[in-house]
Amino acid sequence: MAAEQKKCGDKHEITIMNALVHGCWRTKATILISGFGNLVYGQIAKGLVFLAYQALTWFIFLSFGWQYIKDFATLGTQVMRSEIDPVFQISVNVPGDNSLQILLYSIFAVAVLAFGLIIHMTAIKSSYAAQVDIERGRHPTNIAQDIRNLFDKNMHATMLSTPAIGVIAFTVLPIVFMVLLAFTNFDRYHQPPGNLFTWVGMENFSNVFNMKGVMGNTFMRILGWTLIWAVFATFLNYVFGMVVSLMINKAGIRFKSLWRTCFVIAIAVPAFVTLLFMRQLLGDMGPINTILQNLGIAPVPFLRDPLIARITVIIVNLWIGIPYTMLITSGILMNIPADLYEAARIDGAAPVRQFRSITLPYMLIVTAPYLITQFIGNINNFNAIYFLTAGGPSSTDYYNSGKTDLLVTWLYKLTVTHGDFNLASVIGILTFIVSAFIALITFNITASSKKEETFR
């Protein structure tokens, strides 16, 4: 009997497979006509919605989607050309294929078809659910009950559907578009609509990894500087922020709230304002070099010398980053149980031993995710570099880049300034891979993931 009930339960489980195997002709007809089963079973409104979406999907696909998908393999063959107008006897431009539109609309058409397939599968399952209800002697749910369910037992689907659609439309599809550009020759010489671009396979990646070429040489040097910058920008801010926090929270220090307020005010000023101000302050004709010249000292090329410029951006970033770390570590320090320090003092532990055995381990296990986030954020820290040095000083050894450029600022220049979208897409993909690899590896080896219950 239990086996029969299990079999019956499996049969009446609302799945696509059960609908195809155990569905009646009305349900199976829904495979061809979306919403047909719902209409036959009296769920008129639901059936019309499914049918209307199927019609809309096919309309979008047949009206313009197909004409772009069929050219997806070539990304267009007909370039813009000039012809003589037979009436006015003047040269006119005749539009050709637009590779960018072909690629973009192809992705959109495929996304519409994929979403339509999901809705169509939902229609099949809905028809089978109505069939099961009738077999069990129940009336299929009407539109009013379905709406109530959307705000009751299916509330999770209702609340998550809108952000999920937004993520797919504004995050996933642009990422797919960017990734596909990495396999084309969409550069300054292949700009639609005047010119076409086409698929080139792994050519762009081979150019980037070719150490004998200027692109490969530029990529490796910028990658090295990006990682060096991220290490210094992250850990110097963390160490000095912790030191400042320890000094402010030290017993006997007066006006603690005043010192914290000073750092909060530093945060309140937008970072790009501070960076632009420092750029003017450290310029060749800025106030600092003017004062040095008046004192008979040679001006310092803060932003022109490659080594000094790199040191400058690291030091200026301390002004921006230390207050954040100070506030975070201050909150952690105030939550470390005082009994731990009292027991350590009774056991004869000196302040340095207390810091090593209590403060630092507690701080690291709580802030390890923050450190990883900051490290990845500094790999992609566009503002700190672009507003202070704009990636300069320029170098003829680099491909459209400067000595302080990070991967993200180089990517920006390649797209906005030079139009090398294919190379920029490759850099974007490699930046993501580096960031994801570092984040996953470092988090999994930290105590935060292995001993997350320790300080609860």
N, C-alpha and C positions, 0 to 999 in steps of 0.2 A: 504493500500500500504506500509506503514511504517512497519507494522507487517511482511509483506511478505519479505521486504528488510532485516529486522532483522533476519528472519528465514534463508534467503539465505546467509546472512553474517555469521551466526552461522554454517551453513552447510559447507561453504567454509573456515572456520577457520582451520588452519593447526594444528590439534591436533590428538593424537593417537585415542581418542574416535571417532572423526569424520571419521578417516581413517577406523576404524573397522565397523562403521555403514553405512557410505555413500560411502566407497571406492568400486571401481569396482573389478572384479575378478583379474585384474592384480595387483592392490594394495593389495588385500587380499592374493594373492599368495606370496607376499613379506614377509608375516608372517612366511612362511616356508623357503623360499629361499631369503636371504638378497640381495637386489639390483635387484631383478627380474623386478619389475615395472620400475625402471630406465632404465634397458636394453631394455625393450619393448618400452618405450617412447622415445628411441633414446639417452638417457644420458649414453652412453657406458662407458666412463671413470669412472663416479661416480658409476655406477652399478658394475663395476669390482672391485672397491675399497671396496665397501660394501661386495661383495661376497668373496673377498680375506680375509677380516678380519673375516668373519664368519667361513671360512675354517680354518684360523689360530687359532681361539678360540677353535673350536672343536678338532683340532689337539693337542693343548696344553692340553686340558681337557682329551682326550682319551689316549694320549701317556703316560702321567705320572700323570696328576692331579687326575684322578679318583682313582688310586691305593693308593694315600695318603688320599684322602677324605674318602674312605671306612674304613680306620683305624683310623679316627679322634676320634671316640667314645672311643677307647681303647688306642690309642697312641702306638700301637704295642703289640704283644704277644710273639714273638720269641726273646729270648735273645741270645747274642753271646755264642757259645759253642765250645768246643775243640773236635776234631775227629782225629783218626789215619789215616794218608795218606796210602792208600793201596799199593802204589808203593814204597815210600821211608820209610814207617813204622815209621813216625815221627808225633808228635802231631801238628796239625795246627788249627788255629782259623777260625771258620765258621761264617761269619757276620750274625747277626740277624737283627731285626727291629731297626730303629733309631728314637726314640721318638721325638727328636728335629727336625729332617728333616720332619717327618710326620706332626708336628704342623706347621712348617714354610711353607712347600710347600702346605699344605691345605689352609692356609690363602692366599698364592699367587694364587692358583687355583681359589678360590672363588672370589678374586679380579679381575682376568682375566675374569671370567664368568660375574661378575657384569658390568665390563667395556664393555664387548661384548654385554650385554643386552642393555646398553645405546646406543651403536653404532647401534644395530639392530632396536631399536625404532626410531633412527634418520633416518635409511633407510626407514622405513614404512612412516614416516612423509614426507620424500623427495619424495617418490613415489606418495603419495597423493597430494603433492604440484604440481607435474608434471601433474597429472590428472586434478586438478582444473585449471591449466593454459590452458590445451587443451579445457576444457569445456567452458572457457571464450574466446576462440578463440586466445589464445596466444601460442607462441612456448615455450616449457620448456627451462629453462636456460641451456646453454652448459658449458663445463668445464672452458672455458676462463672467462665467466661471473661469475661463482662461485668463481674463484680465485680472480677476481677483488672485489667481494663482501667481501671476507675475509679481504681485506685491505681497505674496505670502510665502508659500513653500518654494517658489522659484525666484525669490527676491535676489538671491546671489547672482543669478544669470542676468536679471534686469539691471542690477547695479554695475556689473562688470562688463556688460556688452558695449556700452558707449565708450568707456576708456580703452577697451580692447580694439574697437574699430579705429579709434583715434591713434593708437600706437601703431597699428598696421598701416594706416593711411599716411601718417606723418613721420614714422620712424622706420618701419620695416621696408616699405616700398622705396623710400629714398636711399636706404642702405643697399638694397638690391640694385638700384639704378647706378649708384656709385661703384659698386663692385663690378658690374658689367662694363662700365667705362674703362676699367683697368685693363680690359682685354681688347681695347680698340686703339686706333691711332688718332683719337680726338685731341689734337694739339693746335697750336697757333696756325699751322699750315692747312688744317682740315676743319675749317669753321663753317658750319651750315648757316644759311642756305646756299651760300656761294659755292661751297665745296662739300664733298661727301667725306665721311670717315667710315672705316670698315673694321672688321675683326682682324686682329693680328696675333691672337693666341697669347703665348707667354713672353712675347718679345719685350714688353715693358718691364716685366720682372727680371728678365735676363739683363736688360740694360742697367737696372738698379743694382744688381748683384755683380756686375762686371767691374772688378776692382781696377782694371786697366783703363776704363772709360771715365769721363769726367762726372757722369751721373753717379756711377758706383762709388767713386772716390768721395763725392760730395755727401752721398747718403751715409757712408760709414763714419765720416768725420762728424756730421751733424748728429748722428745717432749717439756717438761717443760723448759729445758735448751735452746732449740732452740728458743722458744718464748721469753724467757728472753734475750737471746743474740740479737735477732732481734730488740727488743724494745730499748735496750741500744745502739746497733750499729747504729740504725737509728736516734733516737732522740738526742743522744749526739752529733753525727756528725752534725745534723741539727742545734742544738742550738749553739754549738761552732763555726760552720761555719758562722752562722748569726752574732754572736758577732764579729768575726774577720772582716766580711764584713762591719759591722757598724763602727768599729774602723777605717778601711782603708778609708771609704767614708766620715768620719766625717770632717766637715769643719775645715780647719786649719792644717790638717795632711799633711805633706810634703812627697814627693817621693811616691805617691800613685802607680805609675806604677812599681816602684821597688819592693814594697811589693807584688803586684799581681804577678810579674814575679817570685819571690821566691816561691810562692805557685804553680805556673804553672810548675816550674822545678821539684817540688816534685811529681807532677802528671806524668811528663814525664818519670820518672823512673818506669819500670814495677813493678806492685804490688808484684808479686811473688819474684822478686829480693829483694825488701825491706823486705819481710817476711822471706826469707831465711837468710838474713843478721841479722835480729833481733833474729832469732832462734839461730844463733851462738853467738850473743852478750849476750843473756840471758841464755845460757846454764850453766850447773853446773861448767864447767871449762872455761866459757867464760870470756871476758875482765871485765865485771862488777863484777862478783863474785871474780875474781882474785884480783881486786882493793880492794874489801871489805875485803878479807882475809889479804891482805897486811896492811890494816888499823886496823886489829885485830877485825873485825866485822864478825860474822857468815854469811856464804853465804846464799843467799835467793833462795829457790827452785821455781824459776819463772815458770818452766815448769813441775815440778814434783808434787807439792802440788795441789790438785784439785781446791780449792778455789782460790789460788793465780794464778794458770794457767788460770782460767776463767777470773779473773780480768785483767790479762796480755793481753789476746787476745782482750779484749774490748778496753784497752788503746792503744795498738799497732794499732788497726783498726782506731783509731782517726787520727793517722798520715796519713793514706791512704785516709780517707773519708772526712776530713775537707776541703781540697783544692777544691774538687768538689762542695761542698755546698757553699763555699765562692764565687766561680766564678758564680754560678747560682744566688745566692742572690744579688751579686753585680750588675748583669745586671738588676734585678728587682728593686733594690733600685734606680738606676739611671733613671728608667722610671716612678717612682712615681711623679705625678705632683707637682712641687714646690709650686703651689698656695694653695694646701691643707695645707702644713706646715705653710705658711704665714698667712692663715686665722686662723689656730689654735693658732698661737702666738698672733694674734690680740685679739682673744677671751680669752687670758690669760692661755692657756694650757701649762703646764710644759713639759719638754722633755719626762718624763716618760709617761705622758698622751698622748703625740703625738705618742709615740711608740705603746701604747696599742690601740689607736683609729684609727691610720692611717697606720703605718708601718706593724704591726703584722697582721691585717686583710687582707691587700693587699697582704702581703707575703704568708699567708696561702691559700688564695683562688687561687693564681697562682701556688703554689708549692704543693698543696695537691695531685695531681696525681703523682708528683715526689716522695713525701713521701711514698705513697702507693707502688709505684714501687720499691723504695729502701727497704722498709720493706719486701716485697716478695723476693727481691733479696738477702737480708740478711738471710732469712730463708734457702735459697739455696746457701749460700756463701761458696762454697767448698774451695776456695784458702786460705781465711783468717785463716781457722782452720787447713787444712791439711798441708800447708807449714810451719806453725808456730809450732804447737804442734803434728801434725799427729793424732789428736784425743786423745792424751794421757793426763794425765797418765792413764795407764790401770787399770782395776778394775775387780776383780773376781765376783763382784755382777752383772756385766753387761754381756750380751751375745755378745761376740766378739766385744766389744766396749770399749771406754775410756770415761773419765769424761768430756772432752771438745768436744766430737763428736756431730755434728749436725745430723739430720735425713739424710742429703745428704751424709755426710762422712761415716756414718754407713752403708748406702746403698752401697757405694763404697766398703767398706771392705767386706760386705757380698757377693758381686759378685766376685771381683777380688781376694781377699785373701782366702775366705772360701768357695766359690762356692754354697752358699745358695740362688740360684736365685729365688726360690719361695717366700721366706721371703722378699727378696729385692724388688720383684715386689709388694708385699703388702705394704711395706714401701713407695714405689714410688707412689702408688695409694693414700694412706692416706696423703702423703705430698701434692699431687695435690689438694685433697679435702680441706685440711686446708688452703692452699694458695688461692684457688679460693674463698672459703667462706669469708676469711678475706678481700680479695681485693674487692669483690662485696659489702659486707656490709659496709665497711669503705668508699668506694667511693660514695655510694648512700646516706650516711648521711653527707657528706661534703658539704660545700657551693659551691664547684666547680661544682657539678652537679645540685644543686638547684638554684644557682644564677650565671649561667655562663655568663649572659649578663651584670652583674654589672660593670665590669671593662673594657668593650669593648669601 
